[in-house]
Amino acid sequence: MSVLVDRTVAADPAGPARGRSRTAEGFKGLALVVLPPVVVAVAGLGAWEAIVTVGRVAPFVLPAPSAIWEQFTLSLDTIIRTGTASGTNALVGLVLGTIVALLAAMAAGRFRFLAEVSVPVAAALNALPIIALAPILNNMFSATSNIPRRLVVAIVVFFPVFINALRGLREVDPTHRDLMDSYAAGGWTFTRLVRLPGALPFVFTGLRQASSLAVIAAVVSEYFGGLQDGLGSRITSAAANTAYPRAWAFVLGACVLGLVFYLIALLLERVATPWRTR
């Protein structure tokens, strides 16, 4: 009587067991990453609810998480609509600021004197407060224009992307430099083929920082007039009408929007630099 044996099992009897152990290790690693922040968040919200309830804290001082969540669910349609408006401004400003920052970093990495001039200018832009910049830009454009808000986002985004990209462009392996010199590659060819790919991890570090800042800048810039179609205008309106749980619900919507931007930036990093996750 003949017995059929799986060639894979015969070649490596420990193969299936090893596969199961790797899967178990993967789930264990995922649990170690996910569980701690979830536990901390649940404990923090529970403590918050208890302090507000037991201490009888007034809603205008600090609403309870349950009241905020109730208003969040009741205002979900409005949060999605206004979040889309704020998210669009944040996205346009993020893309614009990132492109300008990358071009400026490539030029500064190519010419030293540009780096000496551009770094202080970038630091000065980073020091500009949103609350001073947004009203000035609003007065420069129509009250129905989103351009001021997108410019505010682009200015805020510029600094972290520029500084990180410039740092990455400067860190070049001497072996790669010698190899490109042996091919008589020009400056921009060297930047495009060696400097920029090598700087991708630094660029995405700046992009992850800028993704959350873009949402903050877009929401805060809506506090100072213009179209009343974003999360920022809803926050100020609800607070002015003493609807503090609803105001916090819109703040929660802004937090979710910022988290979405950050996760998208993280996903783009994983796709663009797969070798870093191996």
C-alpha positions, 0 to 999 in steps of 0.5 A, a space after each residue: 500500500 502506497 502512502 502519499 506524503 506532502 513534499 513540502 512537509 517531507 522536505 521540512 517537517 517543521 515548516 508548518 509549525 514554524 509558520 504557525 509560530 511566526 503567525 503567533 509572534 506577529 499577533 503578539 507583536 501587534 497586541 503589544 503595539 495596539 493594547 497599551 495605547 488602548 488601555 491608557 486611552 480607556 483608563 484616561 477617559 474613565 478617569 475623566 468621566 469620574 472626575 466630571 461626574 463625582 466632582 460636579 464639574 460645570 460643562 463650560 469648564 470641562 464636559 464629560 466624555 459621554 456628553 461629548 460623544 452624545 453630541 458627536 453622534 448627533 452632529 455626525 453629518 455636520 462634522 463630516 461635512 465641515 471636516 471635508 471642507 477643513 480637510 480639503 484646505 489642509 490637503 491642498 496646503 499640505 501638497 503645496 507646502 511640501 512641493 515648495 519645501 522639496 524644491 527649496 531643499 533640493 536647491 539649498 542642497 545643491 548650492 551652499 550659499 542658498 542653504 545659508 540664506 534659506 535656513 534662517 528664512 525658514 526658521 522665521 516662517 516657522 516662528 510666525 503665529 497662525 493667529 497673526 498670519 490668518 487675519 492678515 491673509 484673510 484681508 488680502 483675499 475675498 471673504 468667500 475664498 479658501 486661499 488664505 487658509 490654504 496659504 496658512 497651511 502651506 507656510 506651516 507645513 514648509 518648515 518641517 518638510 524643508 528642514 528634514 529634506 535638507 538634512 537627508 539630502 546632505 547625508 550622502 554615502 561617499 561611495 555613491 558620490 564617487 560612483 556618480 563622479 566616475 560617470 561624470 554625472 551632473 549636479 541635478 542628475 546626482 540629486 535626482 538619482 542619489 540624493 533625493 531617493 536617499 533622503 526619502 526617510 527624512 522627507 517622510 519624517 517631515 511629512 508625518 510631522 506636517 500632516 498633523 500640523 496641516 489640520 491644526 493650521 486649517 482649523 485654527 485659520 477658520 477662527 478668523 472670519 471667511 467661509 463658515 464651512 469648516 470645523 474651526 468656525 463650528 467650534 467657535 460658534 458652538 462655544 459662543 452659544 455656550 454649547 460646550 459639549 458640541 464644541 468639544 464634539 467638533 474638536 473631536 472631529 478635528 482630532 480624528 481628521 488629524 489622525 487620518 492625515 497622519 495614518 495616510 502619511 504613514 501608509 505612503 511612507 510604507 509604500 515608498 520605502 518598503 525596505 525599511 519595514 523588512 
